[in-house]
Amino acid sequence: MADEQKAPTEEKQTNCLGCGKPLKKLRRYYRNGKLYCTRKCWIKATKSKPQEGEQK
């Protein structure tokens, strides 16, 4: 029993990826496996990433 390894646990996302604000339970916007505080932050975060075809 002591030799068994526990499965790695994923950490819960606590901040918005668009603006960095702490996420609240009532205001969560879930897209593509990630959490944002609003739709506006989701759009901002996806537009800020350079597209592969656009940069060349």
Buried (B, 14 or more C-beta within 10 A) or exposed (E): EEEEEEEEEEEEBEEBBBEEEEBEEEEEBEEEEBBBBBEEBBBBBBEEEEEEEEEE
